[in-house]
Amino acid sequence: MDLHNNLIDGEWVGGEAVPNINPSNTDDIVGQYARASGDDVQRAIAAAKAAFPAWSRSGLLERHSILSKTAHEILARKEELGALLSREEGKTLPEGIGEVTRAGQIFEFFAGEALRLSGETIPSVRPGVSVEITREAVGVIGIITPWNFPIAIPSWKIAPALVYGNTIVFKPADLVPGSSWAIVDILHRNGLPKGVLNLVMGKGSVVGQAILDSKDIAAVTFTGGVNTGRRVAEASVKVMRKFQLEMGGKNPTIVLDDADLKVAVESVAQSAFFSTGQRCTASSRVIVTEGIHDKFVEALAERVRNLKVGDALEKGIEIGPVVDPGQLKQDTDYIAIGKSEGAKLVAGGDLLKLKTPGYYLQPALFTEATNQMRISREEIFGPVASVIRVKNYEEALATANDTDFGLSAGIVTTSLKYATHFKRNAEAGMVMVNVPTAGVDFHVPFGGRKGSSYGPKEQGRYAAEFFTQVKTAYTSAG
């Protein structure tokens, strides 16, 4: 089986090899991937620092060409790369191909941004003096990504970092290195100069910590858990570096009495359970008003019972496996907690034994939950959702906002009045009306509020806020 090495200063460098295991079939090894050492990370940082002066002043057509060729190759190989993603992470093949397509679109968008870089020239308040306002690269960017979107999230960090002239030390999630390795390989082969992008796979305690400890890392962009995000913030403040955090969510979906029942059921089912609920934008709190509550619960429970769980690569499967044993235990622990708190499990929640050994769990739906239960307060990150009954829209909105998180929030309603009010008053970075909470476009800003996010938004033109720094220059005509 081929060994996939780290990329440091333009060379593929070996290390301790660990297997990448398919959660749909634990007998299937996706590949062997090298883990970087602390010394490897230091060499990667040094290479990125050395490459920065030339890359930050490189021609726009060079950046455009590399990102454009990368986008075209990703899209041309979307079925192959989608199968790799689904095999290593466990989301269904259509979801895997869809994520790869999104990665290609992200690189395509930022290839265009290379030719749209702009600034401002304005007059000074002083006669004969002009002012130029421009954006410049920040420096060496440390990129740390999670396992649940192993190609899309790296893409929406790597592409803007490169197009704005930064160099990179990239640590993907140790659990799913394959998709990230493939992106780095594509960029490397499409002409990225040595040292500009360095791949260091491995444990967070080794690789991630080495990135955080380095004073040569000018900025860190991180997506992952809240506790790790706090450590990223603390380490970054010590050396006064920029940092950007995307962390957890406990996203609500409100279903009002006037909602279209079919739209409500499908929106919640997709928000809560697709991608095995392993999305920071997943909706695990379903807040339902009294008039529609009973018939909505009955219809949603039936949908949950009929969700097709199985091997991610198998045709017709709606829900793949949980990603690994640790996440599976967390999911089942929370199901037990929900029962102990007095919530009623009305569908799913059972471990499944299928034809291949994998981490299979039938999605779980609770009713009679309150917003103070742990299953309503804490991020589970699995296919587990709770229905909370409320009297009216006003109580629904207050319940939706009563959380430490603020990433995504949804409402299902046919009322323009309530939809408009909710868009203005939901305390979340992204608001969805009659569409699932999970699922955003590649060209618009992504990010939340409160405990979900910190720093500038990701994606689209707003990515420039993090990956550049503003310079103001004065020139006298005299």
C-alpha positions as CSV (number, residue, x, y, z in Angstrom):
1,M,0.0,0.0,0.0
2,D,1.4,3.4,-1.0
3,L,2.7,5.7,1.8
4,H,1.5,9.2,1.6
5,N,4.2,11.5,2.9
6,N,4.2,15.1,4.2
7,L,5.2,17.9,1.9
8,I,7.9,20.2,3.4
9,D,9.8,22.8,1.3
10,G,8.6,21.2,-1.9
11,E,9.8,17.6,-1.0
12,W,7.8,14.6,0.1
13,V,9.0,13.7,3.6
14,G,8.3,10.4,5.3
15,G,7.5,9.6,8.9
16,E,5.7,7.2,11.2
17,A,3.0,5.6,9.0
18,V,-0.6,5.2,10.4
19,P,-3.6,3.6,8.6
20,N,-6.6,5.6,7.4
21,I,-9.5,3.4,8.3
22,N,-12.9,3.3,6.5
23,P,-15.7,3.8,9.1
24,S,-18.1,2.0,6.8
25,N,-15.9,-1.1,6.8
26,T,-13.2,-1.2,9.4
27,D,-11.5,-4.0,7.5
28,D,-10.7,-1.6,4.7
29,I,-7.6,0.5,4.9
30,V,-7.8,3.7,2.7
31,G,-4.1,4.2,2.8
32,Q,-1.0,4.8,5.0
33,Y,-0.3,8.4,5.9
34,A,2.9,9.7,7.5
35,R,2.8,11.6,10.8
36,A,5.0,14.7,11.1
37,S,7.3,15.2,14.1
38,G,7.9,18.4,15.9
39,D,11.2,18.9,13.9
40,D,9.2,18.4,10.7
41,V,6.9,21.2,11.7
42,Q,9.8,23.5,12.4
43,R,11.3,22.8,9.0
44,A,7.9,23.5,7.4
45,I,7.6,26.8,9.2
46,A,11.1,27.8,8.2
47,A,10.4,26.9,4.5
48,A,7.2,28.9,4.5
49,K,9.0,31.9,6.1
50,A,11.7,31.7,3.4
51,A,9.2,31.4,0.6
52,F,7.0,34.3,1.8
53,P,9.0,37.3,0.3
54,A,8.9,35.9,-3.3
55,W,5.4,34.5,-3.1
56,S,3.8,37.7,-1.6
57,R,5.2,39.7,-4.5
58,S,4.5,37.1,-7.2
59,G,2.5,38.0,-10.3
60,L,-1.2,37.8,-10.2
61,L,-1.4,35.7,-13.3
62,E,0.8,33.1,-11.7
63,R,-1.5,32.8,-8.7
64,H,-4.5,32.8,-11.0
65,S,-3.1,30.0,-13.2
66,I,-2.2,27.7,-10.3
67,L,-5.6,28.1,-8.6
68,S,-7.5,27.8,-11.8
69,K,-5.7,24.6,-12.9
70,T,-6.3,23.2,-9.4
71,A,-10.0,24.0,-9.6
72,H,-10.2,22.3,-13.0
73,E,-8.5,19.1,-11.8
74,I,-10.6,18.9,-8.7
75,L,-13.8,19.2,-10.7
76,A,-12.5,16.7,-13.4
77,R,-11.8,14.2,-10.6
78,K,-14.9,14.8,-8.5
79,E,-16.2,11.2,-8.6
80,E,-12.7,9.8,-7.7
81,L,-12.1,12.3,-5.0
82,G,-15.7,12.1,-3.7
83,A,-15.3,8.3,-3.3
84,L,-12.0,8.9,-1.4
85,L,-13.7,11.4,0.9
86,S,-16.7,9.1,1.5
87,R,-14.5,6.2,2.1
88,E,-12.4,7.9,4.8
89,E,-15.0,10.1,6.5
90,G,-18.2,8.2,6.1
91,K,-20.6,10.7,4.5
92,T,-22.6,9.3,1.6
93,L,-21.2,9.2,-1.9
94,P,-23.5,12.0,-3.2
95,E,-22.5,14.1,-0.3
96,G,-18.8,13.3,-0.9
97,I,-19.0,14.2,-4.5
98,G,-20.9,17.4,-3.6
99,E,-18.2,18.4,-1.2
100,V,-15.5,17.9,-3.7
101,T,-17.5,19.9,-6.2
102,R,-17.7,22.7,-3.7
103,A,-13.9,22.6,-3.2
104,G,-13.4,23.0,-6.9
105,Q,-15.8,25.9,-7.0
106,I,-13.9,27.5,-4.1
107,F,-10.6,27.4,-5.9
108,E,-12.3,28.6,-9.1
109,F,-13.8,31.6,-7.2
110,F,-10.5,32.6,-5.6
111,A,-8.6,32.1,-8.9
112,G,-10.9,34.9,-10.1
113,E,-10.1,37.0,-7.0
114,A,-6.5,37.0,-8.1
115,L,-7.5,39.2,-11.0
116,R,-9.9,41.3,-8.9
117,L,-7.5,42.6,-6.2
118,S,-8.1,46.2,-5.6
119,G,-7.4,49.2,-3.3
120,E,-8.3,52.8,-3.0
121,T,-6.7,56.1,-4.0
122,I,-8.3,59.1,-2.2
123,P,-7.3,62.7,-1.7
124,S,-5.8,63.7,1.7
125,V,-7.2,66.6,3.7
126,R,-3.8,68.2,3.0
127,P,-3.5,69.9,-0.4
128,G,-1.0,68.1,-2.8
129,V,-1.1,64.9,-0.8
130,S,-2.7,61.6,-2.0
131,V,-3.5,58.5,0.0
132,E,-3.3,54.9,-1.2
133,I,-5.1,52.2,0.8
134,T,-4.0,48.7,-0.1
135,R,-4.1,45.1,1.2
136,E,-1.0,43.0,1.7
137,A,-0.3,39.4,2.7
138,V,0.0,38.7,6.4
139,G,2.8,36.2,6.4
140,V,3.0,32.5,7.3
141,I,-0.5,31.1,8.0
142,G,-1.0,28.1,10.2
143,I,-4.1,26.2,9.0
144,I,-5.7,23.6,11.3
145,T,-8.8,21.8,9.9
146,P,-11.4,19.3,11.3
147,W,-12.4,15.8,10.1
148,N,-16.0,16.5,9.1
149,F,-15.4,18.4,5.9
150,P,-11.9,17.1,4.9
151,I,-11.8,18.8,1.5
152,A,-14.1,21.8,1.6
153,I,-12.8,23.4,4.8
154,P,-9.1,23.1,3.8
155,S,-10.0,24.5,0.4
156,W,-11.8,27.6,1.8
157,K,-8.7,28.4,4.0
158,I,-5.9,27.4,1.6
159,A,-7.3,29.1,-1.6
160,P,-7.7,32.7,-0.1
161,A,-4.4,32.3,1.9
162,L,-2.6,31.7,-1.4
163,V,-4.4,34.2,-3.6
164,Y,-3.6,37.0,-1.2
165,G,0.1,36.1,-1.1
166,N,0.5,34.2,2.1
167,T,2.5,31.0,2.7
168,I,1.1,28.1,4.6
169,V,1.8,25.4,7.2
170,F,-1.2,23.1,6.9
171,K,-2.3,20.5,9.5
172,P,-5.4,18.5,8.5
173,A,-7.3,16.3,10.9
174,D,-5.4,13.2,11.9
175,L,-8.5,11.1,11.4
176,V,-9.0,11.9,7.7
177,P,-5.8,12.9,6.0
178,G,-6.5,11.5,2.5
179,S,-8.6,14.3,1.0
180,S,-6.3,17.0,2.3
181,W,-3.3,15.1,1.0
182,A,-5.0,15.0,-2.5
183,I,-5.5,18.8,-2.5
184,V,-1.9,19.5,-1.6
185,D,-0.7,17.1,-4.2
186,I,-2.8,18.8,-6.9
187,L,-1.5,22.2,-5.9
188,H,2.1,21.0,-5.8
189,R,1.9,19.4,-9.3
190,N,0.2,22.5,-10.7
191,G,3.2,24.6,-10.1
192,L,3.1,26.0,-6.6
193,P,6.7,27.1,-5.7
194,K,8.4,25.1,-3.0
195,G,7.8,26.2,0.6
196,V,4.6,28.1,-0.2
197,L,2.4,25.3,0.9
198,N,3.6,22.7,3.5
199,L,1.6,19.7,4.6
200,V,2.3,18.4,8.1
201,M,-0.1,15.6,9.0
202,G,-0.3,14.1,12.5
203,K,-1.5,14.5,16.1
204,G,-2.7,17.9,17.3
205,S,-0.7,17.5,20.5
206,V,2.5,17.4,18.3
207,V,1.8,19.1,15.0
208,G,-0.8,21.6,16.1
209,Q,1.1,22.5,19.3
210,A,4.3,23.2,17.3
211,I,2.4,25.5,15.1
212,L,0.9,27.4,18.0
213,D,4.3,27.6,19.8
214,S,6.1,29.2,16.8
215,K,6.6,33.0,16.8
216,D,7.1,32.8,13.0
217,I,3.4,31.9,12.4
218,A,1.8,35.2,11.7
219,A,-1.8,34.0,11.8
220,V,-3.7,30.9,12.6
221,T,-7.1,29.9,11.2
222,F,-8.7,27.0,13.1
223,T,-11.9,25.0,12.7
224,G,-12.7,22.5,15.4
225,G,-13.9,22.1,19.0
226,V,-14.5,24.9,21.5
227,N,-11.9,23.8,24.0
228,T,-9.2,23.5,21.4
229,G,-10.3,26.9,19.9
230,R,-9.7,28.5,23.3
231,R,-6.1,27.1,23.4
232,V,-5.5,28.5,19.9
233,A,-6.7,31.9,21.2
234,E,-4.6,31.8,24.3
235,A,-1.5,30.8,22.4
236,S,-2.0,33.4,19.8
237,V,-2.6,36.3,22.2
238,K,0.8,35.5,23.8
239,V,2.6,36.3,20.6
240,M,0.1,38.9,19.3
241,R,-0.8,37.0,16.1
242,K,-4.0,37.1,14.2
243,F,-6.4,34.2,14.8
244,Q,-9.7,33.1,13.4
245,L,-11.8,30.4,15.1
246,E,-14.8,28.4,13.8
247,M,-16.0,26.2,16.6
248,G,-19.3,24.6,17.8
249,G,-23.0,25.1,17.3
250,K,-26.3,24.2,18.9
251,N,-28.4,25.4,16.1
252,P,-32.2,25.8,16.3
253,T,-34.8,25.3,13.7
254,I,-38.2,26.8,14.5
255,V,-41.3,25.2,13.0
256,L,-44.4,27.5,13.3
257,D,-48.1,26.5,13.1
258,D,-48.4,27.9,9.6
259,A,-45.4,25.9,8.2
260,D,-45.8,23.6,5.2
261,L,-45.5,20.2,6.9
262,K,-43.6,18.5,4.2
263,V,-41.1,21.3,3.9
264,A,-40.7,21.4,7.7
265,V,-40.1,17.6,8.0
266,E,-37.6,17.5,5.1
267,S,-35.8,20.6,6.2
268,V,-35.3,19.3,9.8
269,A,-34.4,15.8,8.6
270,Q,-31.6,17.2,6.4
271,S,-30.5,19.7,9.0
272,A,-30.3,17.3,11.9
273,F,-29.4,13.9,10.4
274,F,-27.7,14.1,7.0
275,S,-23.9,13.8,7.0
276,T,-24.6,11.7,10.1
277,G,-25.3,15.0,12.0
278,Q,-21.6,15.7,11.9
279,R,-21.8,19.3,10.8
280,C,-21.3,22.4,12.9
281,T,-24.3,23.8,11.2
282,A,-26.5,20.8,12.0
283,S,-29.8,21.6,13.7
284,S,-30.2,19.6,16.9
285,R,-32.8,21.7,18.6
286,V,-36.2,21.7,16.9
287,I,-38.5,24.3,18.4
288,V,-42.1,23.6,17.5
289,T,-45.2,25.6,18.3
290,E,-48.2,23.9,19.8
291,G,-50.6,23.9,16.9
292,I,-48.4,21.8,14.6
293,H,-46.4,20.0,17.2
294,D,-48.1,16.6,17.3
295,K,-48.5,16.1,13.6
296,F,-45.0,17.4,12.9
297,V,-43.5,15.0,15.5
298,E,-45.4,12.1,14.0
299,A,-44.3,12.8,10.5
300,L,-40.7,13.5,11.5
301,A,-40.5,10.3,13.6
302,E,-41.7,8.3,10.6
303,R,-39.1,10.0,8.4
304,V,-36.3,9.2,10.9
305,R,-37.4,5.5,11.2
306,N,-37.2,5.2,7.5
307,L,-33.8,6.8,7.0
308,K,-31.5,4.4,5.1
309,V,-28.3,3.8,7.1
310,G,-25.4,1.9,5.6
311,D,-22.1,1.9,3.8
312,A,-21.3,5.4,2.5
313,L,-20.4,4.1,-1.0
314,E,-23.6,2.0,-1.4
315,K,-26.3,3.4,-3.7
316,G,-29.5,4.7,-2.1
317,I,-27.9,5.2,1.4
318,E,-29.0,8.4,3.1
319,I,-26.9,8.2,6.3
320,G,-23.4,6.8,6.5
321,P,-21.6,5.7,9.6
322,V,-20.3,7.7,12.5
323,V,-16.7,8.7,11.9
324,D,-14.9,6.7,14.6
325,P,-15.5,4.8,17.9
326,G,-14.9,7.9,20.0
327,Q,-17.6,9.9,18.3
328,L,-19.9,6.9,18.4
329,K,-19.5,6.6,22.1
330,Q,-20.2,10.4,22.5
331,D,-23.4,10.0,20.5
332,T,-24.6,7.0,22.5
333,D,-23.6,8.6,25.8
334,Y,-25.8,11.6,24.9
335,I,-28.7,9.4,24.0
336,A,-28.5,7.9,27.5
337,I,-28.2,11.3,29.0
338,G,-31.4,12.4,27.1
339,K,-33.3,9.5,28.5
340,S,-32.0,10.1,32.0
341,E,-33.1,13.8,31.8
342,G,-36.7,12.8,31.0
343,A,-36.8,13.4,27.3
344,K,-38.7,10.7,25.3
345,L,-36.9,8.8,22.6
346,V,-39.5,8.3,19.9
347,A,-37.3,7.1,17.0
348,G,-33.9,5.5,16.4
349,G,-30.9,5.6,18.7
350,D,-29.9,2.0,18.2
351,L,-26.5,0.7,17.2
352,L,-26.8,-1.3,13.9
353,K,-25.0,-4.4,12.7
354,L,-24.8,-4.4,8.9
355,K,-23.1,-6.5,6.3
356,T,-19.8,-4.7,6.8
357,P,-18.2,-3.9,10.2
358,G,-18.7,-0.1,10.8
359,Y,-19.8,2.5,13.2
360,Y,-23.5,2.5,12.4
361,L,-26.2,4.3,14.4
362,Q,-29.8,4.8,13.6
363,P,-30.5,8.6,13.9
364,A,-32.2,9.4,17.2
365,L,-35.2,11.8,17.8
366,F,-36.2,13.0,21.2
367,T,-39.5,14.7,22.2
368,E,-40.6,16.4,25.4
369,A,-37.2,18.0,25.7
370,T,-36.6,21.3,27.4
371,N,-34.0,23.9,26.5
372,Q,-32.2,23.4,29.8
373,M,-31.4,19.7,29.3
374,R,-27.8,18.9,28.4
375,I,-29.0,17.4,25.1
376,S,-30.3,20.9,24.3
377,R,-27.3,22.8,25.6
378,E,-24.3,20.8,24.5
379,E,-23.1,20.0,21.0
380,I,-23.4,16.3,20.4
381,F,-22.1,16.3,16.8
382,G,-24.0,13.3,15.8
383,P,-27.4,12.3,14.4
384,V,-29.4,13.2,17.5
385,A,-32.1,15.9,17.7
386,S,-34.5,17.0,20.3
387,V,-38.0,18.6,19.9
388,I,-38.9,21.4,22.2
389,R,-42.6,22.4,22.4
390,V,-43.4,26.1,22.8
391,K,-46.6,28.2,22.8
392,N,-45.9,30.8,20.1
393,Y,-43.4,32.5,17.9
394,E,-42.2,34.8,20.7
395,E,-41.3,31.9,23.0
396,A,-39.8,30.1,20.0
397,L,-37.4,33.0,19.3
398,A,-36.4,33.4,22.9
399,T,-35.7,29.7,23.1
400,A,-33.7,29.7,19.9
401,N,-31.5,32.5,21.1
402,D,-31.0,31.0,24.6
403,T,-27.7,29.3,23.8
404,D,-24.0,29.9,24.2
405,F,-23.6,29.3,20.4
406,G,-24.7,31.4,17.4
407,L,-23.7,29.8,14.2
408,S,-26.8,29.0,12.2
409,A,-30.5,29.3,12.9
410,G,-33.6,28.3,10.8
411,I,-37.3,28.9,10.7
412,V,-40.0,27.1,8.7
413,T,-43.0,29.4,8.1
414,T,-45.2,30.8,5.4
415,S,-45.5,34.1,7.2
416,L,-43.5,37.0,5.7
417,K,-44.0,38.8,9.0
418,Y,-42.3,36.1,11.1
419,A,-39.7,35.3,8.5
420,T,-38.6,39.0,8.3
421,H,-38.6,39.4,12.1
422,F,-36.6,36.2,12.6
423,K,-33.9,37.2,10.0
424,R,-33.4,40.4,12.0
425,N,-33.6,39.0,15.5
426,A,-32.1,35.5,15.4
427,E,-28.7,35.7,17.2
428,A,-26.8,33.7,14.7
429,G,-24.2,34.5,11.9
430,M,-26.3,32.7,9.3
431,V,-30.1,32.5,9.1
432,M,-32.2,30.1,7.0
433,V,-35.9,30.5,6.1
434,N,-37.5,27.4,4.7
435,V,-34.2,25.8,3.9
436,P,-31.9,23.5,6.0
437,T,-29.6,25.1,8.5
438,A,-26.7,23.0,7.1
439,G,-25.7,24.1,3.6
440,V,-24.2,27.4,2.5
441,D,-22.9,28.8,-0.8
442,F,-19.1,28.9,-1.5
443,H,-19.1,32.6,-2.5
444,V,-20.7,34.2,0.6
445,P,-19.4,34.7,4.1
446,F,-19.5,31.8,6.6
447,G,-19.3,32.2,10.3
448,G,-21.2,32.7,13.5
449,R,-21.4,34.7,16.8
450,K,-21.0,34.1,20.5
451,G,-19.2,30.8,21.3
452,S,-19.4,29.6,17.7
453,S,-16.9,31.9,16.1
454,Y,-14.2,34.5,16.6
455,G,-12.6,36.8,14.1
456,P,-13.4,37.7,10.5
457,K,-15.8,35.5,8.5
458,E,-14.6,32.9,6.1
459,Q,-15.3,32.4,2.3
460,G,-16.1,34.8,-0.4
461,R,-14.7,38.3,-0.6
462,Y,-14.9,38.5,3.2
463,A,-12.0,36.1,3.4
464,A,-9.7,39.1,2.7
465,E,-10.4,40.5,6.1
466,F,-8.4,37.7,7.7
467,F,-5.8,36.8,5.1
468,T,-4.6,40.4,4.4
469,Q,-3.6,43.4,6.3
470,V,-4.4,47.0,5.4
471,K,-1.6,49.5,4.5
472,T,-2.2,53.3,4.2
473,A,0.5,55.2,2.2
474,Y,0.8,59.0,1.7
475,T,2.5,60.7,-1.2
476,S,3.2,64.4,-1.7
477,A,3.3,65.8,-5.1
478,G,5.7,68.5,-4.1
